[in-house]
Amino acid sequence: MKTYYCKQSSILQETPKLRACSFDLKHQKCPGIEALEVVRLMSQMYGMSEDLERSYKSLFSSGMSIDTPVLQTIDNQYIPSKLILIDCRWDYEYNGGSVKTAININNGRVLKEQFLLGHKPEQPTMIIFFCEFSQVRARKLSNYFRSMDAHLHGVPWFPETYLMKGGFNNFFKQCCPFTTGCYIQEQERFYDKRRLEYSDNGRYFMNIPAEDQIYL
């Protein structure tokens, strides 16, 4: 067990060891992406302040590197011009702190309505999902998103969809300057009964429409 300080508080927060996923989920459909590659993309898309620039340089001068390129392009022609980070954690976790620029969606119905219905995006868009460990919530929603994208559109609108390896837990440890607020664990805020309400009694349905369950 390692202990991490909340950036804006003196409260100590315990990070649990990764546990095996006991949920009946099919294999991961989205390729994984490392936290450091996410930082690279953020810097390319949004630019950085002087402080973040120094933090960025220190990350990559400390010997950290990525073995493989992130983009698994189609004929090397897909160049994303927009990056969307989707934090699939519960709202109390997201409100405590998240990756800079990330939006909070932990609801399959909202995810479908916001991105897959309506008009195709005008510019190539990369989407990166994550939750606390990217083991259950983000994996389930990213699998659903990828399957529904192909089912509804034939040729996917979002071919560059990824799951961030290690989730916010790992990102906070490796790339803390690129986060906001603190790291609130799923188990931190409420007693077991309240957490079970958030997770549909531990089953993590994520409000995916019943008629779409076959696409998980």
C-alpha positions as CSV (number, residue, x, y, z in Angstrom):
1,M,0.0,0.0,0.0
2,K,1.3,3.4,-1.0
3,T,0.1,6.7,0.4
4,Y,-0.4,9.8,-1.8
5,Y,-1.1,13.4,-0.7
6,C,-4.0,15.2,-2.0
7,K,-2.6,18.2,-3.9
8,Q,-4.8,20.8,-2.2
9,S,-5.2,19.2,1.2
10,S,-3.2,17.6,3.9
11,I,-5.5,14.5,3.9
12,L,-3.7,11.3,3.3
13,Q,-5.3,9.0,0.7
14,E,-4.6,5.3,0.4
15,T,-4.3,3.8,-3.1
16,P,-5.4,0.1,-3.0
17,K,-3.6,-2.6,-4.9
18,L,-5.0,-3.5,-8.3
19,R,-7.5,-6.3,-7.9
20,A,-8.7,-8.8,-10.5
21,C,-11.9,-7.8,-12.2
22,S,-14.6,-10.2,-11.2
23,F,-17.2,-8.8,-13.6
24,D,-18.4,-10.7,-16.6
25,L,-17.0,-8.4,-19.3
26,K,-15.8,-9.5,-22.7
27,H,-12.3,-8.7,-23.9
28,Q,-11.2,-5.1,-24.2
29,K,-12.2,-3.8,-27.6
30,C,-10.3,-0.5,-27.5
31,P,-6.5,-0.4,-27.7
32,G,-4.7,0.8,-24.6
33,I,-2.8,4.1,-24.3
34,E,-0.2,5.0,-21.8
35,A,-0.6,8.0,-19.5
36,L,2.5,9.7,-20.9
37,E,1.1,9.5,-24.4
38,V,-2.0,11.2,-23.2
39,V,0.1,14.0,-21.9
40,R,1.9,14.2,-25.3
41,L,-1.4,14.5,-27.1
42,M,-2.7,17.1,-24.6
43,S,0.4,19.2,-25.2
44,Q,0.0,19.0,-29.0
45,M,-3.7,19.8,-29.0
46,Y,-4.0,22.4,-26.3
47,G,-0.5,23.9,-25.7
48,M,0.9,24.5,-22.2
49,S,1.7,27.2,-19.8
50,E,5.3,27.8,-18.8
51,D,4.8,25.8,-15.6
52,L,3.3,22.8,-17.4
53,E,6.0,23.1,-20.1
54,R,8.7,22.6,-17.4
55,S,6.7,19.7,-15.9
56,Y,6.4,18.2,-19.3
57,K,10.1,18.4,-20.1
58,S,10.9,16.9,-16.7
59,L,8.7,13.9,-17.3
60,F,10.4,13.0,-20.5
61,S,13.9,13.8,-19.4
62,S,13.6,11.4,-16.5
63,G,14.0,8.4,-18.6
64,M,10.3,7.7,-19.2
65,S,9.5,6.7,-22.7
66,I,6.9,5.0,-24.8
67,D,7.9,1.9,-26.7
68,T,5.2,2.0,-29.4
69,P,3.4,4.9,-31.1
70,V,-0.1,5.6,-29.9
71,L,-1.8,6.0,-33.2
72,Q,-3.0,2.8,-34.9
73,T,-3.9,4.7,-38.0
74,I,-5.9,3.5,-41.0
75,D,-3.4,3.6,-43.9
76,N,-1.6,6.3,-42.0
77,Q,-4.1,8.8,-43.2
78,Y,-6.0,9.5,-39.9
79,I,-4.7,12.6,-38.2
80,P,-7.0,13.6,-35.3
81,S,-7.6,17.3,-34.8
82,K,-9.7,17.1,-31.6
83,L,-9.1,15.2,-28.4
84,I,-11.8,14.2,-25.9
85,L,-10.9,12.7,-22.6
86,I,-13.9,10.9,-20.9
87,D,-13.7,10.3,-17.2
88,C,-16.1,7.4,-16.4
89,R,-15.8,7.7,-12.6
90,W,-18.7,8.7,-10.4
91,D,-19.4,12.4,-10.1
92,Y,-18.0,12.7,-6.6
93,E,-14.7,11.3,-7.8
94,Y,-14.6,13.6,-10.9
95,N,-15.6,16.6,-8.8
96,G,-12.7,16.0,-6.5
97,G,-10.2,16.1,-9.3
98,S,-9.5,14.7,-12.8
99,V,-7.2,15.0,-15.8
100,K,-7.2,18.5,-17.2
101,T,-9.8,19.1,-19.9
102,A,-11.6,15.7,-19.2
103,I,-15.4,15.6,-19.2
104,N,-17.4,13.3,-16.9
105,I,-19.7,10.7,-18.5
106,N,-20.5,7.5,-16.6
107,N,-23.9,6.8,-18.3
108,G,-24.2,4.7,-21.4
109,R,-27.4,6.4,-22.5
110,V,-25.9,9.9,-22.2
111,L,-22.7,8.7,-24.0
112,K,-24.8,7.3,-27.0
113,E,-27.0,10.4,-27.3
114,Q,-24.1,12.9,-27.0
115,F,-21.7,11.3,-29.5
116,L,-23.4,8.6,-31.6
117,L,-26.7,10.1,-32.5
118,G,-27.1,13.2,-34.7
119,H,-24.4,14.4,-37.0
120,K,-21.0,12.9,-37.8
121,P,-18.2,15.1,-36.3
122,E,-16.8,17.5,-38.8
123,Q,-13.2,17.0,-37.7
124,P,-11.2,13.8,-36.9
125,T,-11.7,13.2,-33.2
126,M,-9.8,10.9,-30.8
127,I,-11.6,9.7,-27.7
128,I,-9.8,8.3,-24.6
129,F,-11.8,6.7,-21.8
130,F,-10.6,6.1,-18.3
131,C,-11.9,5.5,-14.8
132,E,-10.0,4.9,-11.5
133,F,-8.1,1.9,-12.8
134,S,-9.6,1.5,-16.3
135,Q,-10.6,-2.1,-15.2
136,V,-14.4,-2.0,-15.1
137,R,-16.3,1.3,-15.7
138,A,-14.2,2.8,-18.5
139,R,-13.7,-0.6,-20.1
140,K,-17.4,-1.3,-20.2
141,L,-18.3,2.1,-21.6
142,S,-15.5,2.1,-24.2
143,N,-16.5,-1.4,-25.3
144,Y,-20.1,-0.3,-25.6
145,F,-19.1,2.9,-27.4
146,R,-16.9,1.1,-29.9
147,S,-19.6,-1.5,-30.7
148,M,-22.4,0.9,-31.0
149,D,-20.3,3.2,-33.2
150,A,-19.8,0.4,-35.7
151,H,-23.4,-0.9,-35.4
152,L,-25.0,2.5,-36.0
153,H,-22.7,3.8,-38.7
154,G,-21.1,0.9,-40.5
155,V,-17.9,2.8,-40.9
156,P,-17.2,4.1,-37.3
157,W,-17.3,7.8,-36.7
158,F,-14.6,7.5,-34.1
159,P,-12.0,5.0,-35.3
160,E,-9.4,6.3,-32.8
161,T,-11.0,5.3,-29.5
162,Y,-8.7,4.3,-26.6
163,L,-8.6,3.1,-23.0
164,M,-6.0,4.8,-20.8
165,K,-3.9,2.1,-19.1
166,G,-4.0,2.2,-15.3
167,G,-6.7,4.8,-15.2
168,F,-6.6,8.0,-13.1
169,N,-4.8,6.1,-10.4
170,N,-1.7,5.7,-12.6
171,F,-2.1,9.1,-14.4
172,F,-2.1,10.9,-11.0
173,K,1.1,9.2,-10.0
174,Q,2.9,9.7,-13.2
175,C,1.5,13.0,-14.5
176,C,0.2,14.9,-11.5
177,P,0.8,18.4,-12.9
178,F,-1.7,17.6,-15.6
179,T,-4.5,17.0,-13.2
180,T,-6.9,19.2,-11.3
181,G,-7.9,19.0,-7.7
182,C,-7.2,15.8,-5.7
183,Y,-7.4,12.0,-6.2
184,I,-10.7,10.8,-4.7
185,Q,-11.0,7.1,-4.6
186,E,-14.3,5.4,-5.4
187,Q,-14.3,4.0,-1.9
188,E,-13.3,7.2,-0.2
189,R,-16.5,9.3,0.0
190,F,-19.4,7.0,1.0
191,Y,-20.1,3.9,3.0
192,D,-20.6,0.7,1.2
193,K,-24.4,1.1,0.8
194,R,-24.0,4.5,-0.9
195,R,-21.3,3.2,-3.2
196,L,-23.5,0.2,-4.1
197,E,-26.2,2.7,-5.2
198,Y,-23.8,4.3,-7.5
199,S,-22.6,1.0,-9.0
200,D,-26.1,-0.6,-9.3
201,N,-25.5,-2.8,-6.3
202,G,-22.0,-3.7,-7.4
203,R,-23.0,-4.7,-11.0
204,Y,-21.8,-1.5,-12.7
205,F,-24.6,-1.4,-15.3
206,M,-23.6,2.1,-16.3
207,N,-27.1,2.8,-17.5
208,I,-26.5,1.1,-20.8
209,P,-30.0,0.7,-22.5
210,A,-31.3,-2.8,-22.1
211,E,-31.8,-3.1,-25.9
212,D,-28.1,-2.3,-26.4
213,Q,-26.7,-4.9,-23.9
214,I,-26.0,-7.3,-26.7
215,Y,-23.3,-4.9,-28.0
216,L,-21.2,-5.2,-24.9
